[in-house]
Structure formats: C-alpha cells, structure tokens
Amino acid sequence: MKKVWIIAILLSGSLAEACDICHLYTGIVPGDQQHHIGWIYRSRMHFGELKNKVIRVGGPKHFSPATREGTVYKEIFNVLELRMRYQISNKWRVSAGVPLVNNYRSIDVITRANVYGVGDAWLLGEREVFRFSIGTNNQNMHRLQLGAGVKLPTGNTNLRYHNTLLDLDMQPGSGSTDGLFSLGYLLRYKRWGINSSGSVRISIAEKTDYRYGNGLNGAWNAFCLFPLGEKSNFMPNVGINYEAARMDKEEESVIANSGGQIVFAGAGADFFIGSLQVGGNFQMPVFQSYNGQQIPNINRIILRVQYHFNKTDQTENL
C-alpha cells in the first residue's frame, strides 16, 4: 500500500506551472521516491473579440497582430513535453523537461500563424525540507519541499509564416533565460489528501530587447485514492490554479497589453496500473483580469502518460 500512495502523490490534481503563456510548464511534483519518464500534453485556447485596437502585423513584439475594430481572434497553444526525473536520494531529486510546441492564431477565421518547433527546456532541483508521518505506510503525513532551477532559451524565436516574421508569443521559444523557484506541500489522511504547490519565474537575461514580466503561480488540489485491484488504482481530483504575471517591457518601455492574472477551476483523474500512470485534467477560468486588451482564455486541457520505476538503494539523508 505504501508504494501505491507514493505513486498516487506524484501528479495529484492539476500541476502548478510557471508562465504557461510563455511556453514554460515546470510542474511542481511532490516527492514520491521514484524515478519517472513520460509525456505531458497540454492545450490552451483563447478566443474573443478585440475592439478599438491598433497593433502591428509581424515583427518581434509580444502579441502584435494587426486588427481593426471588432476583430475576432482565436489562438491555440499546444505543448507535448518529454519529462524526466531522477531521484538522487530520499531527500534530493532533479527534474527536466523538453517541450515540443505548436502555436496557432487566426484573425477573422483567416490563419495568421501555425508553427511547430522545440520550446524552452528547463531543469529543476528539489529538496525535501521535512516529513512528518503518523502510523504505518505513511498514510497520515505532511511534507514540505523546496526547489530551484533554470529555464533555457533553447526554442526558436525567428520562425516565419508565409514569409512573415511571427510575433514573439507565437514563437516556440521565449528568447529568455529564467530562474525558477518552487514550493510543494502535501497533507494526507488515509486515502484523502490536499496538495499545494507554487512556482516563481524570474527573467534573468534575454536574446532580444523584449523582456517578459516575472510570473507567480499556485495550485491547490484535493484528491482521493480508490483501489481497483491489487495493482490498479483510480484517483480523482479537484482544484484551483492561480497565475499572475507582471507587465512585459521592451527597451525598458512597459507594454500596455501584457500582464495580468487568472484563476482556473478544474477536475481530473489518474489511473495507476502497475508502474504506468495515465491521467488528465480539464480547467476553465472562473476569473481573469488582464492589462489593456488581451484575448480571453477559454479553457485548458492537460493529459499525461508516465512510467515510474524504483530508485536504487541510496542514503536517506544525502
């Protein structure tokens, strides 16, 4: 049963993320004492009408498609990310992700961007700060972990669509090296649990004169585990995600139509069959407030397939 709970903790609820708008999804995962490798797919759709807005077509600027009054926008951001984690010891682990990105934009039903490419890779180290357990098999416990890492500008920022240089928010990469900081807290009683996680993304250096605003994100999720057999389990979850970003800058000038905050409510489930995990979440915004005129967020879908395998014997207090 202990092994079952260890696996169940891994992706309880929807994952916290740092600046998904700018192609980074760090995923704050509680310590489960196992290595894993797998794929995580996420899709986010924006749709809405922008009025009385005059902005450019093409160029390196963030969100600058030309429009007239009453222009209808549709944007879809798809990411398929290869994610790996190595459990160094019972207290230390390191995670990494390499995203494959597809960004789409249409204006008044006319496609203006549809590009594919490798996004920005990231690396995150985490340490368990404390763990307090009551009873056997760790069924009643709470735990805190902290992490730090970096997002690297490995994605392309110079792709064109029909010979037009795309806006930076349509590019697979952000052109920015960012510092990442994470926190994860788990409280569990028998089959029930609450998982809270958060992350901060701080822009350190840019390839261009454009600087994305720093991002703050948090997730609060409740879950319950239902055994389906000796090696099979079902874990539904519900939760709230909060994301906020400061306004962007270009050559120290603040970009009016950037930054803001959004709250998602969502639900999902994971199935565990032996060492295999398959799951997903659906999220919808319940509150969103953006600076200037920006396209509303409609929904977000997250799907995951991961394989977990035991770590080798390691020192408990490394």
LINDARA-V383059 format. One record per residue. N is the residue number from 1. RES is the residue in one small letter. OMEGA is omega in degrees with one decimal (* if undefined). Layout:
BEGIN
n=N res=RES omega=OMEGA
n=N res=RES omega=OMEGA
END
This chain:
BEGIN
n=1 res=m omega=179.1
n=2 res=k omega=-179.7
n=3 res=k omega=178.9
n=4 res=v omega=-179.3
n=5 res=w omega=178.6
n=6 res=i omega=179.4
n=7 res=i omega=-175.7
n=8 res=a omega=-178.6
n=9 res=i omega=-166.8
n=10 res=l omega=-176.5
n=11 res=l omega=179.3
n=12 res=s omega=179.7
n=13 res=g omega=177.2
n=14 res=s omega=-172.5
n=15 res=l omega=171.5
n=16 res=a omega=-177.1
n=17 res=e omega=-179.8
n=18 res=a omega=175.8
n=19 res=c omega=174.9
n=20 res=d omega=178.6
n=21 res=i omega=-178.4
n=22 res=c omega=168.9
n=23 res=h omega=176.3
n=24 res=l omega=179.3
n=25 res=y omega=-172.1
n=26 res=t omega=-179.6
n=27 res=g omega=178.9
n=28 res=i omega=-174.7
n=29 res=v omega=176.4
n=30 res=p omega=-177.7
n=31 res=g omega=-179.2
n=32 res=d omega=174.4
n=33 res=q omega=179.8
n=34 res=q omega=168.2
n=35 res=h omega=169.9
n=36 res=h omega=174.5
n=37 res=i omega=-179.1
n=38 res=g omega=-179.7
n=39 res=w omega=174.2
n=40 res=i omega=179.0
n=41 res=y omega=175.6
n=42 res=r omega=-179.3
n=43 res=s omega=-179.4
n=44 res=r omega=-178.3
n=45 res=m omega=173.2
n=46 res=h omega=179.0
n=47 res=f omega=177.8
n=48 res=g omega=-177.9
n=49 res=e omega=176.3
n=50 res=l omega=-176.3
n=51 res=k omega=174.6
n=52 res=n omega=-176.3
n=53 res=k omega=178.7
n=54 res=v omega=179.8
n=55 res=i omega=-169.1
n=56 res=r omega=168.6
n=57 res=v omega=176.6
n=58 res=g omega=-180.0
n=59 res=g omega=-172.8
n=60 res=p omega=-173.8
n=61 res=k omega=178.7
n=62 res=h omega=177.7
n=63 res=f omega=-178.4
n=64 res=s omega=176.0
n=65 res=p omega=-179.8
n=66 res=a omega=-179.5
n=67 res=t omega=170.1
n=68 res=r omega=-179.2
n=69 res=e omega=177.4
n=70 res=g omega=179.4
n=71 res=t omega=-179.0
n=72 res=v omega=-178.5
n=73 res=y omega=169.4
n=74 res=k omega=178.9
n=75 res=e omega=177.7
n=76 res=i omega=179.6
n=77 res=f omega=179.8
n=78 res=n omega=178.6
n=79 res=v omega=171.6
n=80 res=l omega=-171.3
n=81 res=e omega=170.8
n=82 res=l omega=-175.4
n=83 res=r omega=-179.0
n=84 res=m omega=173.1
n=85 res=r omega=177.3
n=86 res=y omega=-179.6
n=87 res=q omega=-177.4
n=88 res=i omega=177.6
n=89 res=s omega=179.0
n=90 res=n omega=-178.5
n=91 res=k omega=-176.2
n=92 res=w omega=174.9
n=93 res=r omega=177.1
n=94 res=v omega=-178.8
n=95 res=s omega=178.9
n=96 res=a omega=178.5
n=97 res=g omega=176.3
n=98 res=v omega=-176.4
n=99 res=p omega=168.9
n=100 res=l omega=-166.5
n=101 res=v omega=169.1
n=102 res=n omega=179.6
n=103 res=n omega=-176.5
n=104 res=y omega=174.7
n=105 res=r omega=171.3
n=106 res=s omega=177.4
n=107 res=i omega=-175.0
n=108 res=d omega=174.5
n=109 res=v omega=177.1
n=110 res=i omega=-178.9
n=111 res=t omega=179.0
n=112 res=r omega=178.1
n=113 res=a omega=174.5
n=114 res=n omega=-170.5
n=115 res=v omega=178.5
n=116 res=y omega=176.6
n=117 res=g omega=175.2
n=118 res=v omega=-179.9
n=119 res=g omega=-178.4
n=120 res=d omega=177.3
n=121 res=a omega=180.0
n=122 res=w omega=179.7
n=123 res=l omega=-175.5
n=124 res=l omega=173.5
n=125 res=g omega=-177.4
n=126 res=e omega=176.5
n=127 res=r omega=174.3
n=128 res=e omega=-176.4
n=129 res=v omega=175.5
n=130 res=f omega=175.6
n=131 res=r omega=178.9
n=132 res=f omega=-176.2
n=133 res=s omega=175.7
n=134 res=i omega=179.1
n=135 res=g omega=-177.2
n=136 res=t omega=173.9
n=137 res=n omega=176.7
n=138 res=n omega=-177.6
n=139 res=q omega=176.5
n=140 res=n omega=-173.6
n=141 res=m omega=166.6
n=142 res=h omega=-170.8
n=143 res=r omega=178.5
n=144 res=l omega=176.6
n=145 res=q omega=178.6
n=146 res=l omega=-179.1
n=147 res=g omega=176.7
n=148 res=a omega=-179.4
n=149 res=g omega=-175.6
n=150 res=v omega=169.8
n=151 res=k omega=-174.3
n=152 res=l omega=-178.1
n=153 res=p omega=-177.4
n=154 res=t omega=-178.3
n=155 res=g omega=179.6
n=156 res=n omega=177.2
n=157 res=t omega=-176.0
n=158 res=n omega=179.5
n=159 res=l omega=178.8
n=160 res=r omega=173.6
n=161 res=y omega=-174.6
n=162 res=h omega=176.0
n=163 res=n omega=177.2
n=164 res=t omega=177.5
n=165 res=l omega=-175.4
n=166 res=l omega=175.3
n=167 res=d omega=-176.1
n=168 res=l omega=-179.2
n=169 res=d omega=174.3
n=170 res=m omega=-179.5
n=171 res=q omega=176.7
n=172 res=p omega=-179.6
n=173 res=g omega=-179.8
n=174 res=s omega=-176.3
n=175 res=g omega=-173.9
n=176 res=s omega=169.2
n=177 res=t omega=-174.2
n=178 res=d omega=170.7
n=179 res=g omega=-178.8
n=180 res=l omega=177.6
n=181 res=f omega=-173.2
n=182 res=s omega=176.6
n=183 res=l omega=177.6
n=184 res=g omega=179.7
n=185 res=y omega=179.6
n=186 res=l omega=173.9
n=187 res=l omega=-174.9
n=188 res=r omega=173.6
n=189 res=y omega=-177.7
n=190 res=k omega=-176.3
n=191 res=r omega=-175.2
n=192 res=w omega=179.0
n=193 res=g omega=174.2
n=194 res=i omega=-179.6
n=195 res=n omega=177.7
n=196 res=s omega=-179.5
n=197 res=s omega=-179.3
n=198 res=g omega=178.5
n=199 res=s omega=177.5
n=200 res=v omega=175.9
n=201 res=r omega=-178.1
n=202 res=i omega=-180.0
n=203 res=s omega=-177.2
n=204 res=i omega=-177.3
n=205 res=a omega=-177.6
n=206 res=e omega=174.0
n=207 res=k omega=-177.7
n=208 res=t omega=177.7
n=209 res=d omega=-178.1
n=210 res=y omega=179.6
n=211 res=r omega=174.8
n=212 res=y omega=175.9
n=213 res=g omega=177.8
n=214 res=n omega=-176.4
n=215 res=g omega=176.7
n=216 res=l omega=-176.0
n=217 res=n omega=177.9
n=218 res=g omega=178.3
n=219 res=a omega=177.7
n=220 res=w omega=-172.5
n=221 res=n omega=174.3
n=222 res=a omega=-177.4
n=223 res=f omega=177.3
n=224 res=c omega=-177.5
n=225 res=l omega=178.3
n=226 res=f omega=176.9
n=227 res=p omega=178.0
n=228 res=l omega=-178.6
n=229 res=g omega=-176.9
n=230 res=e omega=-177.7
n=231 res=k omega=-178.5
n=232 res=s omega=-178.6
n=233 res=n omega=179.3
n=234 res=f omega=-177.1
n=235 res=m omega=174.4
n=236 res=p omega=-179.9
n=237 res=n omega=173.0
n=238 res=v omega=-177.8
n=239 res=g omega=178.5
n=240 res=i omega=174.9
n=241 res=n omega=177.7
n=242 res=y omega=178.6
n=243 res=e omega=177.9
n=244 res=a omega=178.3
n=245 res=a omega=175.0
n=246 res=r omega=-178.6
n=247 res=m omega=178.7
n=248 res=d omega=177.3
n=249 res=k omega=172.8
n=250 res=e omega=-175.2
n=251 res=e omega=177.5
n=252 res=e omega=174.7
n=253 res=s omega=-178.6
n=254 res=v omega=177.3
n=255 res=i omega=-172.3
n=256 res=a omega=-175.8
n=257 res=n omega=179.9
n=258 res=s omega=178.8
n=259 res=g omega=179.3
n=260 res=g omega=-178.1
n=261 res=q omega=-179.3
n=262 res=i omega=176.7
n=263 res=v omega=176.3
n=264 res=f omega=167.1
n=265 res=a omega=-175.7
n=266 res=g omega=177.5
n=267 res=a omega=-179.8
n=268 res=g omega=-178.9
n=269 res=a omega=175.1
n=270 res=d omega=172.4
n=271 res=f omega=178.4
n=272 res=f omega=178.9
n=273 res=i omega=-173.8
n=274 res=g omega=-179.7
n=275 res=s omega=-176.8
n=276 res=l omega=176.5
n=277 res=q omega=176.3
n=278 res=v omega=-177.7
n=279 res=g omega=178.8
n=280 res=g omega=178.1
n=281 res=n omega=172.4
n=282 res=f omega=-176.3
n=283 res=q omega=175.0
n=284 res=m omega=179.9
n=285 res=p omega=174.4
n=286 res=v omega=176.0
n=287 res=f omega=173.9
n=288 res=q omega=-178.4
n=289 res=s omega=-177.1
n=290 res=y omega=174.9
n=291 res=n omega=179.4
n=292 res=g omega=179.1
n=293 res=q omega=177.3
n=294 res=q omega=-175.4
n=295 res=i omega=-179.1
n=296 res=p omega=174.9
n=297 res=n omega=-176.8
n=298 res=i omega=-179.9
n=299 res=n omega=175.9
n=300 res=r omega=178.8
n=301 res=i omega=178.5
n=302 res=i omega=176.5
n=303 res=l omega=-177.2
n=304 res=r omega=172.5
n=305 res=v omega=-176.9
n=306 res=q omega=177.1
n=307 res=y omega=-178.2
n=308 res=h omega=177.0
n=309 res=f omega=-171.6
n=310 res=n omega=172.8
n=311 res=k omega=174.2
n=312 res=t omega=178.5
n=313 res=d omega=-178.2
n=314 res=q omega=-177.8
n=315 res=t omega=-174.9
n=316 res=e omega=-169.7
n=317 res=n omega=177.3
n=318 res=l omega=*
END
